[in-house]
Amino acid sequence: MRVTGEHLSALLDGALPPAEAAAVEAALAADAGLRAEYEALLGADRAARDAFAALLDRPVPLGLARTVGTAPVPQSAAPGPRPPRRAPAWLNIAAGLALALVGAGGGFLAGRGTAPVPARDWVAEIADYHAVYAAQGRHLVEVGAAEAAHIETWLSEQTGVVFRIPDLSASGLSFEGGRLLVAAGKPVGQLMYRDGAGRVVALCFLASALPPTEGAAPRDLGAFDALVWGREGARFILIGPEGYPALPAIAEAAREA
Amino acid sequence: MPDHTALRKDLVTLLPRLRRYAVSLTGNAADADDLVQDACLRVIGSADRWDAAMGLDRWAFRILRNLWFSETRKRSVRIGSGHVDAAESPELRDAATGEDALAARQLLGRLAALPEGFAEVLLLVAVEGYSYGEAAEHLGIPQGTVMSRIYRARRLLADQISQPGEAAG
């Protein structure tokens, strides 16, 4: 057979039938010109993958995430007469979806699926944010940990909650930086931490007139676990991966900070 | 009417990949985000027609693509934005930060400058893991065309990489 560039490209994709792949590999071994062409295609492929990977790092606009997460579906988006209703298919796809999400780099998000969902409140909105931001690689935070002093001033001013960035290194968490969010129509400060395995834990707070709480109360947010507590003038939530064992201890450390 | 809370959450986690696929179709970030939003609402609105055998990502990709070719694209052309070079899009220009920003930016420009449909098929096969057969079905073209488009996309990129002065970014 005459080996073409298309064959080399298909070999790279593992798309050739075994016999053809063997023939192309034999031709490659015997022909330096073909090898050079294969290397060139391989280099282009690698570069394209890198560029596509960079696209994945773009922060998702919050408006888009919120619309997809909560906005009513217009009638025009549900066209045509509906067939007889079967069991909702998405209830049955946990396994396939988990694979898809691992592929998306959202490793610890993979467990999400059909967990009980609380009524919508600021805590649920924080969970939505967390789903988006915890999956971010390079764009995890708006202001990095190097500007910790600025983060304290900035988020205190914006939220009306005076706070210190808790040092959670004893719990294996390194401070990555902060963001300003809006939940329940109020500014929310978000401090992001990451553990050695890359898992993200966030401490969020907003001003509140509710009375202080005795301790931290757990909240099940589906794919995330959270602890919520209140001090004078503020409400806090610590949110992390589902089943994260150290969360109560981290909340304790954060409350004492 | 069900609120599809779990489905919506899953779609939110898919947003980075949906946006990336949309950019490979539209070539510009603003159209891509409009397209992603419309497609996600459509996925939610037609949840009861989703065959669970197809992953949510592929179902959403299919709806997104159909929407682009049936409606959004026509609208974009009507208002005159059409197929804009992604290298001109501020968001794409800023997509990569850090030390490898320049190289990634140049590559994005080059991908966007490929003939229409080339970046899409490369993304589907080389990154999203579609087989040639699956890509052919998704795109509605023969498998041989998938094979030749992917090759030509790589060939063109290889030419550009070997001539750095010609960078499109």
Chai-1 contact restraints between the chains, C-beta under 6 A:
chainA,res_idxA,chainB,res_idxB,connection_type,confidence,min_distance_angstrom,max_distance_angstrom,comment,restraint_id
A,G5,B,Y151,contact,1.0,0.0,6.0,A-B,restraint_1
A,E6,B,M147,contact,1.0,0.0,6.0,A-B,restraint_2
A,E6,B,S148,contact,1.0,0.0,6.0,A-B,restraint_3
A,E6,B,Y151,contact,1.0,0.0,6.0,A-B,restraint_4
A,S9,B,I150,contact,1.0,0.0,6.0,A-B,restraint_5
A,S9,B,Y151,contact,1.0,0.0,6.0,A-B,restraint_6
A,S9,B,R154,contact,1.0,0.0,6.0,A-B,restraint_7
A,A10,B,M147,contact,1.0,0.0,6.0,A-B,restraint_8
A,D13,B,V125,contact,1.0,0.0,6.0,A-B,restraint_9
A,A15,B,Y132,contact,1.0,0.0,6.0,A-B,restraint_10
A,A40,B,A158,contact,1.0,0.0,6.0,A-B,restraint_11
A,L41,B,R154,contact,1.0,0.0,6.0,A-B,restraint_12
A,A44,B,R154,contact,1.0,0.0,6.0,A-B,restraint_13
A,A44,B,L157,contact,1.0,0.0,6.0,A-B,restraint_14
A,A44,B,A158,contact,1.0,0.0,6.0,A-B,restraint_15
A,D45,B,A126,contact,1.0,0.0,6.0,A-B,restraint_16
A,D45,B,R154,contact,1.0,0.0,6.0,A-B,restraint_17
A,A47,B,L107,contact,1.0,0.0,6.0,A-B,restraint_18
A,A48,B,L122,contact,1.0,0.0,6.0,A-B,restraint_19
A,A48,B,L157,contact,1.0,0.0,6.0,A-B,restraint_20
A,R49,B,V127,contact,1.0,0.0,6.0,A-B,restraint_21
A,A51,B,A104,contact,1.0,0.0,6.0,A-B,restraint_22
A,A51,B,L107,contact,1.0,0.0,6.0,A-B,restraint_23
A,A51,B,L108,contact,1.0,0.0,6.0,A-B,restraint_24
A,A51,B,L111,contact,1.0,0.0,6.0,A-B,restraint_25
A,F52,B,L123,contact,1.0,0.0,6.0,A-B,restraint_26
A,F52,B,V127,contact,1.0,0.0,6.0,A-B,restraint_27
A,A54,B,A95,contact,1.0,0.0,6.0,A-B,restraint_28
A,A54,B,A96,contact,1.0,0.0,6.0,A-B,restraint_29
A,A54,B,A104,contact,1.0,0.0,6.0,A-B,restraint_30
A,L55,B,R20,contact,1.0,0.0,6.0,A-B,restraint_31
A,L55,B,A95,contact,1.0,0.0,6.0,A-B,restraint_32
A,L56,B,P16,contact,1.0,0.0,6.0,A-B,restraint_33
A,L56,B,R20,contact,1.0,0.0,6.0,A-B,restraint_34
A,R58,B,A95,contact,1.0,0.0,6.0,A-B,restraint_35
A,V60,B,L15,contact,1.0,0.0,6.0,A-B,restraint_36
A,L64,B,D33,contact,1.0,0.0,6.0,A-B,restraint_37
A,L64,B,Q37,contact,1.0,0.0,6.0,A-B,restraint_38
A,A65,B,V12,contact,1.0,0.0,6.0,A-B,restraint_39
A,T67,B,Q37,contact,1.0,0.0,6.0,A-B,restraint_40
A,V68,B,L11,contact,1.0,0.0,6.0,A-B,restraint_41
A,V68,B,V12,contact,1.0,0.0,6.0,A-B,restraint_42
A,V68,B,C40,contact,1.0,0.0,6.0,A-B,restraint_43
A,G69,B,R8,contact,1.0,0.0,6.0,A-B,restraint_44
A,G69,B,V12,contact,1.0,0.0,6.0,A-B,restraint_45
A,V73,B,L41,contact,1.0,0.0,6.0,A-B,restraint_46
A,V73,B,I44,contact,1.0,0.0,6.0,A-B,restraint_47
A,V73,B,G45,contact,1.0,0.0,6.0,A-B,restraint_48
A,A77,B,L41,contact,1.0,0.0,6.0,A-B,restraint_49
A,A77,B,R42,contact,1.0,0.0,6.0,A-B,restraint_50
A,A77,B,G45,contact,1.0,0.0,6.0,A-B,restraint_51
A,A78,B,G45,contact,1.0,0.0,6.0,A-B,restraint_52
A,R85,B,D48,contact,1.0,0.0,6.0,A-B,restraint_53
A,A89,B,W50,contact,1.0,0.0,6.0,A-B,restraint_54
A,A89,B,A52,contact,1.0,0.0,6.0,A-B,restraint_55
A,W90,B,L7,contact,1.0,0.0,6.0,A-B,restraint_56
A,N92,B,A52,contact,1.0,0.0,6.0,A-B,restraint_57
A,I93,B,A52,contact,1.0,0.0,6.0,A-B,restraint_58
A,G96,B,G55,contact,1.0,0.0,6.0,A-B,restraint_59
A,L97,B,L56,contact,1.0,0.0,6.0,A-B,restraint_60
A,A100,B,G55,contact,1.0,0.0,6.0,A-B,restraint_61
A,A100,B,D57,contact,1.0,0.0,6.0,A-B,restraint_62
A,L101,B,T13,contact,1.0,0.0,6.0,A-B,restraint_63
A,A104,B,R17,contact,1.0,0.0,6.0,A-B,restraint_64
A,G106,B,T13,contact,1.0,0.0,6.0,A-B,restraint_65
A,L109,B,T13,contact,1.0,0.0,6.0,A-B,restraint_66
A,T114,B,A6,contact,1.0,0.0,6.0,A-B,restraint_67
A,V117,B,T5,contact,1.0,0.0,6.0,A-B,restraint_68
A,A131,B,V12,contact,1.0,0.0,6.0,A-B,restraint_69
A,A131,B,T13,contact,1.0,0.0,6.0,A-B,restraint_70
